[in-house]
């Protein structure tokens, strides 16, 4: 009975949020297309901060050089953040294409970006993590949104390249859900993460309100909350695709997520006046509280699943041990539809599952994703929730212990070592 | 800059209404399926009642050599199916659900009727079937009842001519109360093998020993 009530409450919140987001997308279905880019294209600076990225930096810069954008209007800056490998050498090899290369002592990603900001000459600036690649048409698709003076940043659709490992398959779906949610959040005026890979900012915002916050491990969350706090808008161009290589192993994925979630906690604490504040609209009243509530919801679901699994299997073990594990004789092969679970919670769960599948489908359609994701989705369904709770537990532990969660370069380096 | 989206309370109310409708729909549909399942169990019970009556009549009608014409196995299988489905619904709806309780009372009477008939044919037809009665309570009140039930299911599946009748000790009706008095049932788990009562948990080995002493063979 206790668990029934808990599960009903948790499911109610889950279904409420899912319906709310789906309805938002439906309401704004006529606004999905991006506004056209300005007739006179502005100058854009793309900064690539790199720390020990010799293996992937080349592909990242190649994708920037292939951007469908006048070369005179595109400035590419690589900031080597005290790499100990050949990152600087790789970067220098692009100087012949007009890429500007700087090197500085290691200070973290935020510090590297601030270094770049001081040297950027574009009216708009973007950052591209050195493990990401941008599709040629992305920039033009994003710039039209800046026609409105209130728009300070435009986010792209961040997706994963073709997955190879189980952990990457999970992230492919996670990123696609991110694509869907970011578009919905844009309609709600509630984007609270401007992804490191290729979010375009109005440089004027940095000039007025300062550069990236170097004290946080997720400067992308800090800057987006700051933009919201100052009353600007963050938009999303859902078909401007940017690809990142997903973390290949369990440990690297965990380290990255722990950093993200710890950063989320740090920054929502910094901007706590946004939460439950009517002044900040949907972001304050629903989206940010929901982010925390979703952690609670997932935790309850996972604890319940563990409890049921242990309870049932313990009784099964006791029973089987009493008949010397004669499993063969105790198996029931008769198929009877009577035993299919058709309880109210199962019906509601099926409804939630249908919404989940439609979210993935919509994200695929909106962002023109072509790869087949059936297997990834199956793996995601079974593993994501416990992993999500595990990562959050790690993040809360790191936050309480004030542990240093490093920056992306460290995760990438570890991934390469383990994956090699 | 002060560009902030205003909250649309109407939208939140709409979503609240849709979510509530989804829940009402889920609860109604789920309850409909539950009632269908309870009806299905009731149907099995009715069928069982008819079949038992038919078998009793068959026994009376075949005056000459009734024993060779009797086959009570399909009826016992129906009883076990009803028990299994009842158990499933008890887990789903709770042991205090009035519909489940009503069906369990009805099931107990059907079991008793079958047990009496088997007892009669055992005596008159010189059959050696082992008739086992098992008294249990629900999980919170009896730790070892589930395990005892599992062992008896194993016994039934592994031995020829073994019939197991499970009774919820907490269910009260005149027939069951009389049975408990006759066999001196003190609580749960309790097992009655033919005429002997064991007011304690019985291991598989203990039951097997009794069955072997009675000459009941194992299925090969």
Interface residues (C-beta under 8 A of the other chain):
Chain A: X1 X8 X11 X12 X15 X16 X19 X20 X23 X24 X27 X149 X150 X152 X188 X189 X190 X230 X231 X232 X233 X278 X279 X280 X281 X282 X285 X286 X315 X318 X319 X322 X323 X324 X326 X329 X330 X338 X339 X342 X343 X344 X345 X346 X347 X348 X351
Chain B: X1 X2 X3 X4 X5 X6 X7 X11 X12 X14 X15 X16 X18 X19 X22 X23 X25 X26 X27 X29 X30 X31 X33 X34 X37 X40 X85 X88 X92 X94 X146 X147 X150 X151 X153 X154 X157 X158 X203 X204
